Amino acid sequence: MSDDINVHKLSEKHVRRAEHIEQNLEKKGMGRDQAEKEATRQAVAEMGESTGGKNSGGDAPKHSHNENDHRPGSDKQTHSG
């Protein structure tokens, strides 16, 4: 699985998490190369894959019919008087 992960497309958050995991695995006696692969795999598994910034976590996806997404009556005319 870790061979399929493109490490160049990982977010900074994934990289930082993988570094922490790697340090812990090395302390437990795992070799450096194996710890790096396993840490990357674990970071992606824990946090999900990096989306490349299309929509941030809180943003809802945009619809092709945006003009119909607002509430009726929100385009009220200003009242005079």
PyRosetta script that sets phi, psi and omega in degrees:
from pyrosetta import init, pose_from_sequence

init()
pose = pose_from_sequence("MSDDINVHKLSEKHVRRAEHIEQNLEKKGMGRDQAEKEATRQAVAEMGESTGGKNSGGDAPKHSHNENDHRPGSDKQTHSG")
pose.set_psi(1, -44.8)
pose.set_omega(1, -176.3)
pose.set_phi(2, -66.0)
pose.set_psi(2, -20.2)
pose.set_omega(2, 177.3)
pose.set_phi(3, -71.5)
pose.set_psi(3, -21.8)
pose.set_omega(3, -180.0)
pose.set_phi(4, -84.1)
pose.set_psi(4, -12.6)
pose.set_omega(4, -177.0)
pose.set_phi(5, -81.9)
pose.set_psi(5, 125.5)
pose.set_omega(5, 176.6)
pose.set_phi(6, -87.1)
pose.set_psi(6, 104.8)
pose.set_omega(6, -175.4)
pose.set_phi(7, -67.2)
pose.set_psi(7, -17.4)
pose.set_omega(7, 179.2)
pose.set_phi(8, -77.4)
pose.set_psi(8, -14.6)
pose.set_omega(8, -179.6)
pose.set_phi(9, -104.4)
pose.set_psi(9, 9.0)
pose.set_omega(9, 178.6)
pose.set_phi(10, -77.4)
pose.set_psi(10, 143.9)
pose.set_omega(10, 177.2)
pose.set_phi(11, -74.0)
pose.set_psi(11, 165.6)
pose.set_omega(11, 177.6)
pose.set_phi(12, -60.4)
pose.set_psi(12, -35.4)
pose.set_omega(12, 179.9)
pose.set_phi(13, -64.7)
pose.set_psi(13, -41.6)
pose.set_omega(13, 177.1)
pose.set_phi(14, -63.3)
pose.set_psi(14, -42.7)
pose.set_omega(14, -178.2)
pose.set_phi(15, -63.3)
pose.set_psi(15, -45.4)
pose.set_omega(15, 179.7)
pose.set_phi(16, -62.1)
pose.set_psi(16, -43.1)
pose.set_omega(16, 180.0)
pose.set_phi(17, -64.5)
pose.set_psi(17, -42.4)
pose.set_omega(17, 179.3)
pose.set_phi(18, -62.4)
pose.set_psi(18, -37.5)
pose.set_omega(18, 178.7)
pose.set_phi(19, -63.2)
pose.set_psi(19, -41.7)
pose.set_omega(19, 178.8)
pose.set_phi(20, -65.1)
pose.set_psi(20, -43.3)
pose.set_omega(20, 179.2)
pose.set_phi(21, -63.8)
pose.set_psi(21, -42.4)
pose.set_omega(21, -179.6)
pose.set_phi(22, -59.8)
pose.set_psi(22, -44.4)
pose.set_omega(22, 179.5)
pose.set_phi(23, -60.3)
pose.set_psi(23, -42.0)
pose.set_omega(23, 179.4)
pose.set_phi(24, -66.1)
pose.set_psi(24, -39.1)
pose.set_omega(24, 179.6)
pose.set_phi(25, -67.3)
pose.set_psi(25, -38.3)
pose.set_omega(25, 178.1)
pose.set_phi(26, -66.0)
pose.set_psi(26, -37.2)
pose.set_omega(26, 177.4)
pose.set_phi(27, -63.3)
pose.set_psi(27, -30.7)
pose.set_omega(27, 179.6)
pose.set_phi(28, -82.2)
pose.set_psi(28, -1.6)
pose.set_omega(28, 173.6)
pose.set_phi(29, 104.0)
pose.set_psi(29, 4.4)
pose.set_omega(29, 178.7)
pose.set_phi(30, -77.3)
pose.set_psi(30, 144.9)
pose.set_omega(30, 178.4)
pose.set_phi(31, -63.8)
pose.set_psi(31, 155.5)
pose.set_omega(31, -173.2)
pose.set_phi(32, -61.2)
pose.set_psi(32, -47.5)
pose.set_omega(32, -178.4)
pose.set_phi(33, -64.2)
pose.set_psi(33, -45.5)
pose.set_omega(33, 179.7)
pose.set_phi(34, -65.7)
pose.set_psi(34, -39.5)
pose.set_omega(34, 179.4)
pose.set_phi(35, -63.1)
pose.set_psi(35, -38.9)
pose.set_omega(35, 179.8)
pose.set_phi(36, -64.4)
pose.set_psi(36, -45.4)
pose.set_omega(36, 179.5)
pose.set_phi(37, -64.0)
pose.set_psi(37, -46.1)
pose.set_omega(37, -178.5)
pose.set_phi(38, -66.1)
pose.set_psi(38, -39.0)
pose.set_omega(38, 179.8)
pose.set_phi(39, -64.7)
pose.set_psi(39, -41.4)
pose.set_omega(39, 177.9)
pose.set_phi(40, -63.7)
pose.set_psi(40, -44.5)
pose.set_omega(40, 179.3)
pose.set_phi(41, -60.9)
pose.set_psi(41, -44.4)
pose.set_omega(41, -179.0)
pose.set_phi(42, -66.4)
pose.set_psi(42, -41.1)
pose.set_omega(42, -179.8)
pose.set_phi(43, -61.8)
pose.set_psi(43, -43.4)
pose.set_omega(43, 179.1)
pose.set_phi(44, -68.0)
pose.set_psi(44, -39.2)
pose.set_omega(44, 179.4)
pose.set_phi(45, -64.6)
pose.set_psi(45, -40.1)
pose.set_omega(45, -178.9)
pose.set_phi(46, -71.5)
pose.set_psi(46, -42.6)
pose.set_omega(46, -170.1)
pose.set_phi(47, -102.1)
pose.set_psi(47, -9.0)
pose.set_omega(47, -175.6)
pose.set_phi(48, 84.7)
pose.set_psi(48, 164.8)
pose.set_omega(48, -178.0)
pose.set_phi(49, -74.5)
pose.set_psi(49, 151.3)
pose.set_omega(49, 177.5)
pose.set_phi(50, -72.5)
pose.set_psi(50, 132.0)
pose.set_omega(50, -176.4)
pose.set_phi(51, -91.0)
pose.set_psi(51, -6.8)
pose.set_omega(51, 179.8)
pose.set_phi(52, 79.9)
pose.set_psi(52, 12.5)
pose.set_omega(52, 173.5)
pose.set_phi(53, 84.1)
pose.set_psi(53, 18.0)
pose.set_omega(53, 178.2)
pose.set_phi(54, -59.6)
pose.set_psi(54, -60.0)
pose.set_omega(54, 174.9)
pose.set_phi(55, -130.5)
pose.set_psi(55, 133.5)
pose.set_omega(55, 176.3)
pose.set_phi(56, -70.7)
pose.set_psi(56, 166.6)
pose.set_omega(56, -173.0)
pose.set_phi(57, -52.4)
pose.set_psi(57, -36.1)
pose.set_omega(57, -177.0)
pose.set_phi(58, -90.4)
pose.set_psi(58, -9.1)
pose.set_omega(58, -177.8)
pose.set_phi(59, -81.3)
pose.set_psi(59, 131.9)
pose.set_omega(59, 174.1)
pose.set_phi(60, -78.3)
pose.set_psi(60, 146.7)
pose.set_omega(60, 177.6)
pose.set_phi(61, -63.7)
pose.set_psi(61, 146.5)
pose.set_omega(61, -179.1)
pose.set_phi(62, -82.5)
pose.set_psi(62, 145.7)
pose.set_omega(62, -179.4)
pose.set_phi(63, -102.5)
pose.set_psi(63, 156.7)
pose.set_omega(63, 179.6)
pose.set_phi(64, -73.1)
pose.set_psi(64, -15.0)
pose.set_omega(64, -179.5)
pose.set_phi(65, -111.7)
pose.set_psi(65, 52.3)
pose.set_omega(65, -176.5)
pose.set_phi(66, -56.2)
pose.set_psi(66, -34.9)
pose.set_omega(66, -176.2)
pose.set_phi(67, -64.2)
pose.set_psi(67, -20.5)
pose.set_omega(67, 179.1)
pose.set_phi(68, -96.9)
pose.set_psi(68, 3.5)
pose.set_omega(68, -176.2)
pose.set_phi(69, -85.6)
pose.set_psi(69, -12.7)
pose.set_omega(69, -178.5)
pose.set_phi(70, -87.2)
pose.set_psi(70, 162.8)
pose.set_omega(70, -178.3)
pose.set_phi(71, -72.2)
pose.set_psi(71, 145.3)
pose.set_omega(71, 175.7)
pose.set_phi(72, -63.1)
pose.set_psi(72, 142.4)
pose.set_omega(72, 177.7)
pose.set_phi(73, 87.8)
pose.set_psi(73, 1.0)
pose.set_omega(73, -179.1)
pose.set_phi(74, -80.2)
pose.set_psi(74, -11.3)
pose.set_omega(74, 177.8)
pose.set_phi(75, -101.0)
pose.set_psi(75, 49.6)
pose.set_omega(75, -175.9)
pose.set_phi(76, -69.3)
pose.set_psi(76, 146.9)
pose.set_omega(76, 175.1)
pose.set_phi(77, -76.4)
pose.set_psi(77, 147.3)
pose.set_omega(77, 176.1)
pose.set_phi(78, -74.7)
pose.set_psi(78, 141.5)
pose.set_omega(78, -178.6)
pose.set_phi(79, -90.5)
pose.set_psi(79, 137.8)
pose.set_omega(79, 175.2)
pose.set_phi(80, -98.9)
pose.set_psi(80, 129.4)
pose.set_omega(80, 173.0)
pose.set_phi(81, 104.8)
pose.dump_pdb("model.pdb")
